Amino acid sequence: MADQPHNVAPRSDRTRHHLRRWPSYLELIGLNLVWDPAIFWRYRALRRRLFRRPVDITPGMFGLAVSPRFGRPGETDAVLALLRETGVRRVLFRFPSWERDRLEDYAGFAGRLHSEGFEPAAALLQRREDVFAVEAWTDFAESAFDRLGPACPYFEIGHAWNRTKWGVWDHREYIRLARAAAAARDRIGRKNIKLIGPAVIDFEYHLYPPVLRAVDFDVISSLLYVDRVGAPENPQYGFTAAKKIAFFRACADVLVPGGRPAWITEFNWPLENTGAWSPAAGKPNVGEDVQADFLVRYYVIALASGWIDRAYWWQLVAPGYGLVDSRESPWRKRPSYAAFAFMASMLSGSVFTGKEETPRGGGTAGRGGEVYHFRKGGREFALAWTRGGPLRREFDRPVAGVLDRSGRGLAQDRDGGLIRLDGSPRYVIFK
């Protein structure tokens, strides 16, 4: 229901596995001791430049994940209609190895996306059986490349493998699967196909040195969730979303010579009161309006950093976390749907020009909040919000109008020269 697997192996089996594989953990420690100084040095350099240089925001930076609904053609049509309405053209979908018997269905779905002007990417999902039968995994990857490749230029190899519920129990097992997939791509001569990896979920970059030194990915990926700490500006172990992104980019720069694009291939905030449809329990769940606010704030932080080349929201239609709730008939667009579509249209083709420094303590009277400046064509605007409670904010330039996160006018939020801000992003349009 929540698009999540469950661990079927007892904890005792997994514990015995980890104890038997102690040499792999020594290898992990050793490689991090070798590479961490250079990574941290690069991270410090990137942090100093964070939000301090112009960034071109292109349409290709916005991605959205979808799930095909085989056997329900009307629902697949509805998914694609909603996708077209967002205006976003970069689309990611999952292809699990245990659904290889639906190869032609997935090939048809990729072909349809391509024919309608979308750029599809497929995430190849693994299970425990693939670790024990690498030949079968290789055959699956080869078939996917061969049949989907003409329409689908990008394939993410594996998925969230640093969670044992996805079938991989250490980094060496993942490396074997990733190398097998790369060899399959090369064997069939599909040079147009770009491989994405290592698809590590959450902030666990100690896994990057062994994997990125062993597998040559064309695009470096992270499933960079921050939902467990609430807002994207909240720190975890001292790292906010912006700092995690800078560290991710530092890993890619140091470990992959020549530089590669860096993509966030999955993130979201699960929704409260959705029961078993939510992939998480407790604190990560938020209300629908808060989800919409955090979506916009995360995208602005990620793209304005200059270190992320694309970010995909997971996913368009899902009861427990999607932009659209499919439990109702007709399907209901949540606030995050309008927020995502307007944000993508507003920021695509713009240039991020700088972030105003937030004074210590959240700001003096009239000068607080998080304020990101953009230029698009001949018009300049800011995206602004607060991390805490509301405030009234003064801007240095005359304001022509204020729009909410979905593009609706907010005349009531203007009080003379002051603009009312809170946790919901506002677009402040300057004269």
C-alpha positions in Angstrom: 0.0 0.0 0.0 2.9 2.4 0.8 5.1 1.0 -2.0 7.5 -0.4 0.6 8.8 -4.0 1.1 9.0 -5.7 4.4 11.9 -7.6 5.9 11.2 -11.3 5.7 14.5 -12.5 7.2 14.6 -12.7 11.0 16.7 -10.1 12.7 18.9 -12.9 14.0 19.8 -14.0 10.4 20.7 -10.5 9.5 22.8 -10.1 12.6 24.7 -13.3 11.8 25.3 -12.1 8.3 26.8 -8.8 9.5 29.0 -10.6 11.9 30.3 -13.0 9.2 31.0 -10.0 6.9 33.2 -8.1 9.4 36.0 -7.7 6.8 33.6 -5.7 4.6 33.1 -3.2 7.4 36.9 -2.9 7.9 37.1 -2.2 4.2 34.4 0.5 4.6 36.3 2.1 7.5 39.6 2.0 5.7 38.2 3.6 2.5 36.5 6.3 4.5 39.8 7.1 6.3 41.5 7.5 3.0 38.9 9.6 1.2 37.1 11.5 4.0 39.8 14.2 4.4 39.5 15.2 0.7 35.7 15.0 0.9 35.5 17.2 4.0 37.9 19.7 2.4 35.8 19.9 -0.7 32.6 20.1 1.4 34.0 23.1 3.3 34.8 24.9 0.0 31.3 24.2 -1.3 29.7 25.4 1.9 31.5 28.7 1.6 30.0 29.2 -1.8 26.5 28.0 -0.9 23.9 30.5 -2.3 26.6 33.0 -3.2 26.7 32.5 -7.0 24.1 32.8 -9.8 22.5 29.5 -10.9 20.5 28.9 -14.1 17.3 27.1 -13.2 16.4 25.0 -16.2 13.2 23.0 -16.9 15.3 19.8 -16.8 15.9 20.3 -13.1 12.4 19.4 -12.1 11.4 15.7 -12.1 8.4 13.8 -11.0 8.0 10.0 -10.4 5.0 8.1 -11.5 3.8 4.5 -11.4 2.1 2.8 -14.4 -1.2 1.2 -13.6 -1.2 -1.9 -15.8 -4.5 -3.6 -16.3 -6.2 -0.3 -15.6 -5.7 1.8 -18.8 -8.1 4.5 -17.7 -6.0 5.1 -14.6 -2.7 5.2 -16.6 -4.4 7.8 -18.9 -5.4 9.8 -15.8 -1.8 9.7 -14.5 -0.4 10.9 -17.7 -3.0 13.7 -18.0 -2.1 14.9 -14.5 1.6 14.7 -15.5 1.1 16.8 -18.6 -0.8 19.4 -16.6 2.2 20.0 -14.4 4.3 21.0 -17.4 7.2 18.9 -16.1 8.9 16.6 -18.8 11.4 14.6 -16.7 9.7 11.4 -15.4 11.0 8.5 -13.3 9.3 5.2 -12.8 10.2 2.0 -11.0 10.8 -1.4 -12.8 11.1 -4.2 -10.2 13.1 -7.3 -11.1 10.2 -9.4 -9.8 8.0 -7.9 -12.5 10.2 -8.9 -15.4 7.4 -10.9 -16.9 5.8 -7.5 -17.6 8.8 -6.3 -19.6 6.6 -5.5 -22.7 4.2 -3.5 -20.5 7.1 -1.4 -19.1 8.6 -1.0 -22.6 5.2 0.2 -23.8 4.9 2.6 -20.9 8.4 4.1 -21.6 7.6 4.3 -25.3 4.4 6.2 -24.6 6.1 8.6 -22.3 8.8 9.2 -24.9 6.2 9.7 -27.7 4.4 12.3 -25.7 7.6 14.4 -25.2 8.7 13.2 -21.8 12.2 12.1 -20.9 11.8 8.9 -18.9 14.2 7.3 -16.4 13.7 3.8 -15.0 14.8 2.7 -11.6 15.7 -1.0 -11.6 14.7 -2.4 -8.3 16.4 -5.5 -6.7 15.4 -8.2 -4.3 17.3 -10.7 -2.1 17.0 -13.4 -4.8 19.0 -11.2 -7.2 21.9 -11.2 -4.8 22.0 -15.0 -4.9 21.3 -15.2 -8.6 23.4 -12.4 -10.2 23.0 -14.1 -13.6 19.2 -13.6 -13.4 19.7 -10.0 -12.3 22.1 -9.5 -15.3 19.5 -11.0 -17.7 16.8 -8.7 -16.2 19.0 -5.6 -16.6 20.0 -6.6 -20.2 16.4 -7.1 -21.2 15.4 -3.8 -19.6 18.2 -2.0 -21.5 17.3 -3.7 -24.7 13.6 -3.1 -24.7 13.2 0.1 -22.8 16.5 1.7 -24.0 15.2 3.1 -27.3 12.8 5.4 -25.3 14.4 5.5 -21.9 17.9 7.1 -21.8 18.5 6.8 -18.0 18.5 3.8 -15.7 19.0 3.9 -12.0 20.8 0.7 -10.8 19.3 -0.6 -7.6 17.2 1.2 -5.1 17.7 2.1 -1.4 20.0 -0.9 -1.0 21.4 0.4 2.3 18.1 -0.8 3.8 18.0 -4.6 4.2 14.3 -4.7 3.4 15.3 -4.0 -0.2 17.3 -7.2 -0.3 20.9 -6.1 -0.1 22.8 -6.5 3.1 26.2 -4.9 2.5 27.9 -2.7 0.0 29.8 -5.5 -1.6 26.5 -7.2 -2.6 25.4 -3.9 -4.2 28.7 -3.5 -6.1 28.2 -7.0 -7.6 24.7 -6.1 -8.9 25.8 -2.7 -10.2 28.9 -4.1 -12.0 26.7 -6.8 -13.6 24.2 -4.2 -14.8 27.0 -2.0 -16.3 28.5 -5.1 -18.0 25.1 -5.9 -19.5 24.8 -2.4 -20.9 28.2 -2.6 -22.5 27.6 -6.1 -23.8 24.5 -5.1 -25.9 26.2 -1.9 -27.1 23.6 0.6 -25.8 26.0 3.5 -25.5 23.0 5.9 -25.4 22.0 4.6 -22.0 23.3 6.4 -19.0 23.6 4.6 -15.6 22.5 6.3 -12.4 23.7 5.3 -9.0 24.5 4.5 -6.3 20.9 5.2 -5.1 21.7 5.4 -1.4 18.8 6.5 0.7 19.1 9.1 3.4 22.3 10.8 4.7 24.6 7.8 4.7 27.5 9.0 2.6 30.0 6.7 4.2 28.8 4.2 1.6 29.9 6.4 -1.3 33.7 5.9 -1.2 33.6 2.1 -1.8 30.8 2.2 -4.3 31.8 5.2 -6.4 35.4 3.9 -6.6 34.2 0.5 -7.9 31.4 1.5 -10.3 31.5 4.1 -13.0 28.1 5.8 -13.0 27.2 8.4 -15.5 25.0 10.3 -13.0 25.5 10.3 -9.2 22.3 9.8 -7.3 20.9 10.1 -3.8 17.4 9.4 -2.4 17.8 12.3 -0.1 15.0 12.3 2.4 14.9 14.8 5.2 11.4 14.2 6.4 12.4 12.7 9.8 13.6 16.1 11.0 10.6 18.0 9.7 11.4 21.1 7.7 14.3 21.0 5.2 16.1 23.7 7.2 16.1 21.6 10.4 19.5 20.0 11.1 20.3 16.3 11.6 23.6 15.7 13.2 24.3 19.4 12.4 23.5 19.0 8.7 20.5 20.8 7.2 19.2 19.9 3.8 21.5 22.5 2.2 24.6 21.1 4.0 23.7 17.5 3.1 23.4 18.6 -0.5 26.8 20.2 -0.4 28.3 17.1 1.2 26.7 14.9 -1.5 28.2 17.1 -4.2 31.6 17.0 -2.4 31.5 13.1 -2.5 30.7 13.2 -6.2 33.5 15.7 -7.0 36.2 13.9 -5.1 35.3 10.3 -5.8 34.4 10.6 -9.5 37.1 12.2 -11.6 35.9 14.6 -14.2 32.7 15.4 -12.5 29.2 14.0 -13.1 25.7 15.3 -12.8 24.2 14.9 -9.3 20.5 14.0 -9.0 18.2 13.6 -6.1 16.0 10.7 -7.4 13.6 10.5 -4.6 12.2 12.6 -1.7 8.9 13.4 -0.1 7.0 14.0 3.1 4.5 11.3 4.1 1.0 12.4 5.1 -0.7 12.1 8.5 -4.1 10.4 8.8 -3.4 8.1 5.8 -2.9 5.0 7.9 -1.2 2.0 6.2 -0.8 4.1 3.0 2.0 6.2 4.7 5.5 4.7 4.4 6.4 6.1 7.8 4.9 6.2 11.2 4.8 9.1 13.7 6.8 12.2 13.4 7.7 12.3 9.7 4.0 12.5 8.8 2.7 16.1 8.1 -0.5 17.7 7.0 -1.2 18.4 3.4 -0.5 22.1 3.6 2.8 21.6 5.4 3.8 19.0 2.7 3.2 21.6 0.0 5.2 24.2 1.9 8.1 21.8 2.5 8.1 20.6 -1.2 8.7 24.2 -2.4 11.2 25.0 0.2 13.2 21.8 -0.5 13.3 22.4 -4.2 14.4 26.0 -3.8 17.2 25.0 -1.4 18.3 22.2 -3.6 18.3 24.0 -7.0 19.6 27.3 -5.7 22.5 25.6 -4.1 23.9 25.1 -7.6 25.0 21.5 -6.7 21.9 19.6 -7.8 21.2 19.1 -11.5 17.8 17.4 -11.0 15.4 16.4 -8.3 12.4 14.0 -8.5 9.5 14.0 -6.2 8.2 10.5 -5.3 5.5 10.5 -6.5 2.6 12.0 -8.5 -0.3 9.7 -7.4 -0.2 7.9 -4.0 -2.6 8.0 -1.1 0.0 8.3 1.6 2.4 10.9 0.2 1.6 11.7 -3.4 0.6 15.0 -5.0 -2.7 13.4 -5.9 -4.9 11.2 -3.6 -6.3 8.2 -5.6 -8.6 6.9 -2.8 -11.3 9.3 -3.9 -13.3 9.3 -7.1 -12.5 11.4 -8.9 -8.9 11.6 -7.8 -8.2 14.6 -5.6 -5.4 17.0 -6.2 -3.7 17.9 -3.0 -2.3 21.4 -2.2 1.2 20.1 -3.1 0.1 19.4 -6.7 -0.7 23.1 -7.4 2.4 24.2 -5.5 4.7 21.9 -7.5 3.2 22.9 -10.9 3.3 26.6 -10.2 6.8 26.5 -8.8 8.2 24.6 -11.8 6.6 27.1 -14.2 7.7 30.1 -12.2 11.3 29.0 -11.7 12.0 27.3 -15.0 14.1 29.6 -17.2 14.9 31.9 -14.2 18.3 32.7 -12.7 18.9 32.4 -9.0 20.7 35.6 -8.1 21.3 35.3 -4.3 20.0 34.6 -0.8 19.7 37.3 1.8 21.6 36.5 4.9 19.4 35.8 7.9 20.6 37.8 10.9 21.4 35.9 14.0 18.3 35.2 16.1 16.0 35.1 13.1 16.3 38.8 12.1 15.6 42.2 13.4 12.2 43.9 13.0 11.2 43.8 9.4 14.3 41.9 8.1 13.9 38.3 9.0 12.9 35.2 7.0 14.4 33.0 4.3 14.6 35.1 1.1 15.9 33.7 -2.2 16.1 36.1 -5.2 15.5 35.2 -8.8 15.4 37.0 -12.2 13.3 35.8 -15.2 13.2 37.8 -18.3 12.9 41.5 -17.3 11.2 40.7 -14.0 12.8 40.1 -10.6 11.1 38.3 -7.7 11.9 36.6 -4.4 10.7 33.4 -2.8 10.4 34.0 0.9 9.2 32.2 4.1 10.0 31.9 7.7 11.3 28.9 9.7 9.2 29.8 12.7 6.2 32.0 13.3 4.8 34.8 11.1 6.5 38.1 10.7 6.1 41.3 8.6 9.0 41.8 6.4 10.4 44.9 4.7 12.0 44.7 1.2 14.5 47.1 -0.2 12.6 47.4 -3.5 9.0 48.4 -4.3 6.7 45.4 -4.4 4.3 44.9 -7.3 2.5 41.9 -5.9 2.5 38.9 -3.7 1.5 35.4 -4.7 1.0 32.3 -2.5 2.8 29.0 -3.2 0.1 28.1 -5.8 0.2 31.4 -7.7 -2.9 33.1 -6.1 -2.7 36.8 -5.3 -2.3 37.8 -1.7 -3.2 41.5 -1.5 -4.1 41.1 2.2 -0.5 40.2 3.0 0.7 43.7 2.1 0.7 46.2 4.9 2.2 49.4 3.6 5.8 48.6 2.8 5.7 45.3 4.8 4.9 41.8 3.6 3.5 39.2 5.8 5.6 36.0 5.8 5.2 32.6 7.5 6.2 29.0 6.8 4.3 28.9 3.5 6.5 30.2 0.6 5.4 33.4 -1.0 6.4 34.9 -4.4 7.2 38.5 -3.9 7.2 40.3 -7.3 9.1 43.5 -7.5 8.3 46.5 -9.7 
